[in-house]
Amino acid sequence: MAKEIAIGKRAKISEAQQYMLLAVLGASIFLGVAISLIFHFIKQISFNANVIMAEDQSIVAYSNIIKNIGICTAPSGATYSDSELAKCDPNSIDASQIPGTLRANILEGLASNEALNSVPKEDNSSCRNPDTGKNFTYKELTKIYSEANGSDELQSASHLIRSCSALRIIPDALPAFQNEEALLASLNKLFNISDWQPESISPSDSYVNTPLAPGLNATQVNLSVTADPSKTMTVLHNIERSIREFDFERATISWENNGELSLTARATADYMNESSMTETTKTIKAEGK
């Protein structure tokens, strides 16, 4: 009897141990799953936080570009809201509403620059004040701009400032793209001012365009002048006085038998690459790599 009781107790103890092992195993599995889920959720939260942070940085960057250029008036908060962007019309914004921006500095600074404005103006009928019969002064242009009402009038006033103020000199002095036809036309005009018909003027086919600086390039032309010494010197003098700079890299000067002075030269003229903003793409991975 005692032996049977002992065997029963052992069986119950063994069964209890099995239940205990199963309970521990179940708890371990549950704990392992819970830990895995916790790490998974932590990675998801971290990934979503990085995405939101990158989006916020992009919004701030876009807002700063819009604000610094002067496309829209300054936002009420740190960044532009959707409603502010929807209401923004660059053509209806006065320069006084965007102080310190690139657009305001150009309209108020460069457009009134006395040194640039001292360059003789072309005969442009659209730049002539119908009341005075003379070219618009910068004061008159700014008055037209400040009194403009609505998008169309402001756009027209802006066009007048670009075409008739000192701003017109900038693209003439340093164009935003390579235009060999315009370059040759400019040289031909200088020859006409000198009262001389060019014998030859052409772009250089063998010139290798090496950037002089980031965004700054040059194009090359060949020219030949054979005339009496005073005429040749007049041509060189007018080229030197041109708002578009011509850098003579090589020149050959010789006297002809008839007393004329012959000049054969190779010159370069600079131009800037068109400025643009580069949109970048940032990839965010859950692994954090």
C-alpha positions in Angstrom: 0.0 0.0 0.0 2.8 2.4 1.0 4.6 1.5 -2.2 1.6 2.4 -4.3 1.1 5.7 -2.5 4.8 6.6 -3.2 4.4 5.7 -6.9 1.2 7.8 -7.1 3.0 10.8 -5.5 5.9 10.4 -8.0 3.5 10.3 -10.9 1.7 13.5 -9.7 5.1 15.2 -9.1 6.2 14.2 -12.6 2.9 15.5 -14.1 3.3 18.8 -12.2 6.8 19.1 -13.5 5.6 18.6 -17.1 2.9 21.2 -16.6 5.6 23.5 -15.2 7.9 23.0 -18.1 5.0 23.6 -20.5 4.1 26.8 -18.7 7.7 28.0 -18.8 8.0 27.0 -22.4 4.8 28.9 -23.2 5.9 31.9 -21.3 9.3 31.9 -23.0 7.6 31.7 -26.4 5.2 34.5 -25.5 8.1 36.6 -24.2 10.1 36.0 -27.3 7.2 37.0 -29.6 6.6 40.0 -27.4 10.2 41.1 -27.6 10.3 40.6 -31.4 7.1 42.7 -31.7 8.5 45.4 -29.5 11.7 45.6 -31.7 9.5 45.6 -34.8 7.4 48.4 -33.5 10.5 50.4 -32.4 11.9 50.1 -35.9 8.6 51.2 -37.4 8.3 54.2 -35.1 12.0 55.1 -35.8 11.5 54.8 -39.6 8.3 56.8 -39.5 10.0 59.5 -37.4 12.9 59.7 -39.9 10.3 60.0 -42.8 8.5 62.8 -41.0 11.7 64.6 -40.2 12.9 64.4 -43.8 9.5 65.7 -44.9 9.7 68.6 -42.5 13.2 69.4 -43.7 12.0 69.5 -47.3 9.1 71.7 -46.4 11.4 74.1 -44.6 13.9 74.1 -47.5 11.2 74.8 -50.1 9.7 77.5 -47.9 13.1 79.2 -47.5 13.7 79.1 -51.3 10.3 80.7 -52.0 10.8 83.3 -49.2 14.4 84.2 -50.1 13.8 84.6 -53.8 10.7 86.7 -53.2 8.2 84.6 -55.1 5.7 85.1 -52.3 5.4 87.4 -49.3 6.8 86.0 -46.0 4.7 83.2 -44.4 2.8 83.8 -41.2 4.6 80.9 -39.6 7.9 79.1 -40.1 6.7 77.6 -43.4 4.1 78.3 -46.0 0.7 76.8 -45.5 -1.3 75.3 -48.4 -3.7 78.2 -48.4 -0.8 80.8 -48.5 0.8 79.0 -51.5 -2.6 78.8 -53.2 -3.1 82.6 -52.8 0.5 83.5 -53.9 0.7 85.3 -57.2 4.3 86.5 -57.9 3.1 89.0 -60.5 0.9 90.8 -58.0 3.6 91.3 -55.4 5.3 94.7 -55.0 9.0 94.9 -54.1 8.2 96.7 -50.9 6.3 93.6 -49.7 9.4 91.4 -50.0 12.3 93.4 -48.5 15.7 91.7 -48.4 14.8 89.1 -51.0 16.7 88.4 -54.2 13.9 89.8 -56.3 13.7 93.0 -54.2 17.5 93.5 -54.3 17.5 93.2 -58.0 14.6 95.6 -58.6 15.8 98.1 -56.0 19.6 97.7 -56.1 20.9 96.6 -59.5 18.1 98.3 -61.5 19.2 101.7 -60.1 22.9 101.1 -60.2 24.5 104.3 -61.6 27.5 102.6 -63.1 25.4 100.2 -65.1 22.9 102.9 -66.0 25.7 105.0 -67.5 26.0 102.6 -70.4 24.3 104.2 -73.4 20.8 102.9 -74.1 19.6 101.5 -77.3 16.9 103.3 -79.2 13.9 101.4 -77.9 10.6 103.0 -78.4 9.0 101.1 -75.5 11.5 102.7 -73.1 10.5 106.2 -74.2 8.2 108.2 -71.9 5.3 109.4 -74.0 4.9 112.5 -71.8 8.5 113.7 -72.1 9.6 112.0 -75.3 12.8 110.9 -73.5 13.8 107.5 -72.1 12.3 106.6 -68.8 14.4 107.4 -65.8 14.7 104.9 -63.0 12.5 107.1 -60.8 9.8 107.1 -63.4 10.0 103.3 -63.8 9.7 102.8 -60.0 6.7 105.1 -59.9 5.0 103.1 -62.7 5.8 99.9 -60.7 4.5 101.3 -57.4 1.3 102.6 -59.0 0.5 99.4 -60.9 -2.7 97.6 -59.9 -3.3 94.0 -60.6 -1.2 91.2 -62.0 -1.2 92.5 -65.6 0.0 96.0 -64.7 2.6 94.7 -62.4 3.9 92.3 -65.0 4.1 95.1 -67.5 5.9 97.4 -65.1 8.4 94.6 -64.2 9.1 94.1 -68.0 9.7 97.8 -68.3 12.2 97.8 -65.5 14.0 94.8 -66.9 14.2 96.3 -70.4 14.7 100.0 -69.7 16.7 100.2 -66.4 20.3 99.3 -65.6 19.2 95.6 -65.6 19.3 95.5 -69.4 23.1 95.7 -69.2 23.6 92.5 -67.2 22.6 90.0 -70.0 24.5 92.1 -72.5 27.7 92.0 -70.5 27.4 88.3 -69.4 24.7 86.3 -71.2 23.1 83.3 -69.5 23.8 81.0 -72.4 26.1 80.5 -75.4 24.7 82.3 -78.4 27.3 82.6 -81.2 25.0 84.4 -83.5 24.3 87.1 -81.0 28.1 87.3 -80.3 28.9 87.8 -83.9 26.1 90.3 -84.3 27.6 92.3 -81.4 31.0 92.3 -83.0 29.5 93.3 -86.3 27.7 96.2 -84.6 31.1 97.4 -83.2 32.5 97.3 -86.7 29.6 99.3 -88.0 30.1 101.9 -85.2 33.7 102.1 -86.4 32.5 102.7 -89.9 34.2 99.7 -91.2 33.0 96.5 -93.0 34.6 93.4 -91.6 36.6 91.2 -94.0 36.0 88.0 -91.9 34.4 87.1 -88.6 33.5 83.6 -87.6 33.3 81.3 -84.5 36.2 79.1 -83.9 35.6 75.5 -84.8 38.6 74.1 -83.0 38.1 75.8 -79.7 37.7 73.5 -76.7 35.4 75.1 -74.2 37.0 74.7 -70.7 35.0 76.2 -67.8 36.9 79.2 -66.4 35.1 78.9 -63.1 32.0 77.0 -61.8 29.2 78.1 -64.2 31.5 80.4 -66.2 32.4 79.5 -69.8 33.8 81.1 -72.9 33.2 81.0 -76.6 35.8 81.9 -79.2 35.7 84.0 -82.4 38.2 84.7 -85.1 38.3 88.2 -86.7 40.4 89.9 -89.3 40.8 93.7 -89.9 42.8 95.3 -92.7 42.4 99.0 -93.1 44.4 102.3 -92.6 46.0 102.5 -89.2 43.5 104.9 -87.7 40.5 102.8 -88.8 42.1 99.6 -87.4 42.8 101.4 -84.1 39.2 102.7 -84.0 37.9 99.1 -84.3 40.2 98.0 -81.5 39.2 101.0 -79.3 35.5 100.3 -79.8 35.9 96.6 -79.0 37.8 97.6 -75.8 34.9 99.9 -74.8 32.2 97.3 -75.4 30.1 96.2 -72.4 30.7 92.7 -73.6 34.3 91.9 -72.8 36.4 90.3 -75.5 39.7 88.7 -74.3 42.3 88.6 -77.1 44.3 85.4 -76.7 46.3 85.8 -79.9 46.8 88.6 -82.4 49.0 89.1 -85.4 49.6 92.7 -86.6 51.4 93.5 -89.8 51.9 96.3 -92.3 50.7 95.8 -95.8 52.5 97.1 -98.9 49.9 99.8 -99.4 50.4 101.2 -95.9 47.3 99.5 -94.4 47.5 97.9 -91.0 46.3 94.2 -90.9 45.1 92.6 -87.7 44.2 88.9 -87.4 43.1 87.9 -83.9 41.4 85.2 -81.9 39.3 86.4 -78.9 37.1 84.8 -76.3 33.9 86.1 -74.8 32.4 84.8 -71.5 28.9 83.6 -70.7 27.3 82.1 -67.7 25.5 78.8 -67.4 21.8 79.3 -66.7 21.2 79.2 -63.0 18.8 76.6 -61.8 17.8 74.7 -58.6 18.5 71.0 -58.5 15.9 68.9 -56.8 17.4 66.0 -54.9 15.8 62.8 -53.8 16.5 61.3 -50.4 15.9 57.6 -49.7 15.2 56.6 -46.2 15.4 52.9 -45.3 14.0 51.1 -42.3 17.4 49.5 -41.7 18.9 53.0 -41.2 21.7 52.4 -43.8 
